[in-house]
Every structure is written in structure tokens, then in C-alpha cells.
Amino acid sequence: MKTMKPRIVAYKPLPDDVLAYLREHADVVQADGPAALADALGDAHGAIGASLKVTPQMLDRAPKLKAWSTISVGYDNFDVADLTRRGIVLAHTPDVLTESTADTVFSLILASARRVVELAEWVKAGHWHRSIGPDLYGTDVQGKTLGIVGLGRIGGAVARRAALGFRMQVLYANRSAHAEAETQYGARRVTLDELLAQSDFVCLQVPLSPQTHHLIGAAEFTKMKRGAILINASRGPVVDEAALIDALRAGTIRGAGLDVFEKEPLPADSPLLRMNNVVALPHIGSATHETRHAMARCAAENLIGALAGTLRTNLVNPDALARA
């Protein structure tokens, strides 16, 4: 007797070959937007996608659901404890996106320090009539001190670029020591306050959790060097955005390179968009053709493995297996 294929809801467009792989193993329904997703969950065994907030109310409509696969490393848009209680396995895609995301972080460091975006727009606006003067000079990156808050996979890849490529001194604040970064990149573990006081670039690489919400606010900005630049490519709410705007306006810090915001997309009337010393990107993180393809493939394999009961890596809540 032929066993029934599991039903999967895909709520993000997937590359053709990834969709074909899923269809070999399951019946796939595509859903666009939260309402369509909620409707399609009724008889689904698995779901795959990214970016949408997944609520307990949605899951109440999904009695057959066994596994959810997010095409991301972050999972702050899920109530993990609720998924575990329901016996639903959550899988994510760490590792495949580490290097591309670290490149994004470094592009923010370079663009902010050397005023790349501001000056590129200045040239395009027809303002370049003579050799530039000190009013348009930037600040060095090589040889400076980089402070990384949260030294996980991406933080470690940023530390490698900084130490080996740009000969930067790397400081880090983390719950635990990172032996590899210390031995290979000369990184030094310090308290958050020491990191803020000593770093020329403060780079946030923590996941969003109740503990890291508004980790950086008015008090933290006053502890930073006046010439320091804040880099955030983790999650928007790790920074108190109103306090950041105040600090930039007051000259408390030099500038900011931001890939994430408290509200995304960033509202068009945000004061950040009118500041020359802010580089703002549309949450590009890992957004290269190669990496997004690898992430979709990884997430698809995670989902099929989770539905088959064979997945042992990339699990956010392995405890859910015991309840399944």
C-alpha cells in the first residue's frame, strides 16, 4: 500500500529545483501572506518560509502540523516554547548564511567609516567640482578596535575578517569565552561597558530575546567613544531606535551602519533616512543569489528530514522530538 505523501505549505517563493525536491517527497501548497498561510495550515504536516510572525492562533488551526522550517538563522518570530509544547519541531539554517552575513556586516563597517554611500550620492548629484577637502574625509578601519557584542557564528566570521584582513584589535562581550577567536584572532573578552568605552566600531551580533531587547540604549551610547560607529545587522529591537536617533543628532557617536530596524520596512518618515552619517540597508543580511539558494535548499532538506523523523542537526527545539 502506497503511503500518503505529507502536505507542506510553502509561504515564500522557492527556487524551482528546491520546489521540485519538496514535491518529490510531499504535496506542496503555496501560500502568499499570513491569511493564506493560516488558511492552508488546516491539513498541513509541515511549513517552510521566512519573515512572517507565527502565532499560537495560527497553530491552533494546524492540528496535523509536525514540523516548521524557517529559511533563516533567527527564530524570534516564533514562540518556541509553544511549538515545543505542541510537539512541533522547528528547524533553521545556520552555517550556510554565516559568511554572506559577515560580508554584509563588513560592508556596513567600511561604508560607514569611509562615507561611501554619502559620497557616492554626492558625486551622482553633480557636486564634485574639485579635489575633496577634510570636510569629506572619513575615518580609518584598518588597525582600529572592533567590539563584537555576541560572538556566535556570524560574530566569529566578522572577527576573522577584522583581525586577519584589517589588522583590527577585536574585543568581544559574550556569555561564554570563545577559545578559537582568542587564539586565532587575538580577540579579548571584556564586559559590555569596557567594550563600549574602547571600541571604534561596536558591532551587534546577538539574537533577539527578552534579554537583548533594547540592549543598546541612551546609557550605552553615552559610554561609547564620540568617534565610534554603531553597526547593527542582527535584529532591530536590540537597539532603542529613538535613543540612537538622539545620540546621532547630539553627536554622542559618529554614525551608524544599519541593516535592521525596530519596524521593517523602515517608515519613509524615519529621521534616520535624513542623516548623512547613517548607512541604511533593507535587511539584506544573507541576501545573495548563492546564499539564499543554499538556505532554501537547507530549509527544504531540514523539513523533509524533520517530517521523516531523521533530522538531528539545525534543530531549534530538539525537545519537541520527545513530544511528537
N, C-alpha and C positions, 0 to 999 in steps of 0.2 A: 504494500500500500504506500502510495506517494505521500510524504508528509507535506502539510501545508507550509508554504513559504511565509515567513513573518512579514508583517506590514510595517513599513518605515515611512515617516513623514520627513521630507527634506524642506526646511524652511529658509534655505538660502540657495541661490543658483549654484550648481556644482559643475565642474568641468565634465565634458562628455565622457571621458574614459572612467572617471570616478563614478558617475551615474551608471554607466554600463556595468561596472564592477558590483555596485549595490544591487542592480537589477538581476544579476546572476544569482544572488543569494536571497533576494527579498522582493516583495511587491512595493514599489515606491510611489508615494503620492507627494506632489509638490504643493507647498502652501506658501502664499505670499502675505506676510503681515501677521500680527498677533491674533486677530479674529479668525483668520483662515486656519492658522495653526491650532488654535483651541478647538475649532470645529473638527479638524482632521484627526485629533488625538483620540477620539472616541474608540476606535478599534485598532489603534496603533500599538505595536510592540516596542518600537524604537523611534527615536527622533535624532536628526542631525542638522546643525546650523550654527549660527553665531549671532551675537549682539542683542537679541531680544531678551527682555526680562521674563523669566519663567516663574510664575506664581503658583502657590498652593491651589488657588482656584482653578487654574488650568489643569493641574494634575488631578484634581477631583473628577475631571471629565475623562480621565485616561486610566480606566481600571485594569487594562491589559499591559500597561507600559512596564517594560523590564530594564530598558537602558536608554540613556541620553548621551549623545556625543557632541561636545562643543568644539567648533573649529577655532580654538583659541587656547592660550595657556591660562588666562584669567578665568575665574568662575564666580565672580562677585555678583553676577546677575542670577545666580541660583541660590535657593535656600537648601544648602547641602544636607543639613540635619533632617529636613523634611523629606528629601529624596531618600535618604538612608532609612528613615522610619517606614517609608513605603516599599522598601526593598528595590528601589530603582538605582541602578549603577550609573554613576556619572564619570565619563572619560574626557580627557582633554589632550591637547597637542603640545606638550613642552618639547624642548630639544630641537625640533625641526625649524622653529622660528627664532632660536636664540641669536644666531649670527646676523640675520637681517635686521632684527630689532636693535641689536647693538650698533649696527651701522647707522640706523636712524638716530639713535642717541648721540653718536659721534657727529653726525651731520648737524645736529642742533648745537652741540658744543662749538664746532667750527663756525657755523653760520652766525651764531650769537656773538662770539668773540671778535670775528673779523667783519661783522656788519654786512654779511654777504647779501641778504635779501634787501635790506635798506638801500645799499649802494647799487645793486642791480636795478632796482626800481628808479633810482635817481638818474642812472645812465639812460634808461629807457624813456624817462620823462624829458630828456634833452638838456640836462643841466651840466653835462661835462664839457666845459669850455677851456679849461686849463688844468695844469697838474694839481692834484688834490693837496690840501694842506692838513695840518694837525686836527682840524675840526672833524675830519672824516677818517682819522686813523682808528684802527681797532686795538685790540689787546692780544698779546701772545697766548697761544695754547701750549706749545711745547715747553717743557720744563716747569710748568705750573703745578699747583696742588689740586688734585681732583678728589672730592669727598663723595663716596658712594653710600647712600643710605639703603641698605638691603642688598647683601651680596649673595644673590642666588645665581641661577644660570646666566641670566642676561647681565646682571651686575658683574659677574666674573668675566664675561666676554668683553665688557666695556673696560674693565681693569686691565685686561691683556692688551687691548688697543692702546690704552693710555700709557702704560708702563713701557711696553716694548716698542711701540710705534712712535710715541710722542715724548718719551722720557719724562713722564709726569710722576710726581710723588702721589701715591694712591693711599688715601685714608678710607676706612670704612667703619660704619656702625651697623652691627648685625647681632641677632640674638645669640649666635654661636660663632666661634672662630672658624676661619676658612684657611686651612693649612696650605692648600695649593697656591692661593693668591699671595700668601705671605712669603712662601719660599720662592715661587717663580716670578712674582711681580713686585716683590718688596712691599706689599701692602701692609699697612699698620692698622690694627683695630683700636678704635678710640670711642669715647662716648659721643652721643649726638651733639652735645654742647661744644665739645672740643672740635668736632668735625666742622660745625658751622663757623666757629671762630677762625679756623686755619685754612679753609678751602677757598680756592679761587673760583671753582665750579662746584656747585652742590647738586648732585645727580640723584634723583629719587627712583628707586627700583624695588619698592615694596609692593606686595599685593594689597588691594583694598580690603580692609576688615574694620570692625568697630574700633580696634586698637590703632589703626593707622589713619582713620578719618580725621582730616584737618591736623595731621601730624605736624605740618608746617604752617604756622600762623604768625600773627603780629609779633609775638615774643621771640619766635625763631628768626624772623627777618632782622630784628634788631641785633641779634647775636652774630649775624653774618658780616663779612667784610663789606665796606661800602663799594668796593670794586668787584664784588662777587656776582656771578651769574647763576641763576637757578635753572636747572634742566629737569623737566618732568615729562617722561614718556611712559609712566606707569599707569596710574588712574587719576582722573581729575580731582575727585574729592579728597585725595591725600593732602592737597593744598587748599587752604582757606583763600579762595579767589579774591574776595573783597579785600582781605589783608594784603594779598600780593599786589593788587592794583594800587592800594595806598602806599606800599613800600616802593613801587616803581615811580609813582608820582612824586614822592618825597625825596627820591634819590637815596633811599636807605640801601638799595642794591643797584648794581649797574644795569642788569637786564634779565631777560628770561627767554628760554627756548622751550616751547610747549607743544606737545603732540596730543595732549589730553586736557579736558576741561570739566568743570563741575556739571555743566549742561552741554551735551553734544547732540546735534551740531551747535557750535558756539553761536549765540544770538548775534545778529548783524549789528546790534547797537552796543555790543560789549566795548567798554573803554579800552580793553587790550588791543583791539583792532586799530586804534588810533595812535598807538605808541610805537615810535620808531625803534625802541630798544626791546621790542618783543618779536620773536620769530614764532609764528603760529602755524601749525600744520594740522590737517584734518584727520587726526588719529591714523596716520599711515603705518605706525608700528612695524609690522612684518609685511607690509603691502608691496611685495614684488611679485611678478608673474611666477617665478620659480618657487618662491617660498609659499605663496598662497595655494599653489597646486599641491605641493608636498603636504601642507597642512590638511587640505581637503582629503587627500589620499589617506593620510594617517588617521583622520577622524572616521573615515569610512571603514577602514580596517579595524579601528577600535570598536565601532558599533557592531560590525558583524561578529567580531570576537566576543564581545560582551553578550550578544544575543545567543551565541553558541555556548556560552559559559566557559570559554577558554582564555579570556583576556586576563593577564596578570600584571601588565605594565600600564602606565598612563591612567591609572585609576585614581580619581579624587577621593572616593569613599569606598575603599575595599570592604569596609564593614557591611555594606549593603549586600554583599555576596552571601553572607551568613543568613540574611533575612529573606533572600529571594526564593 
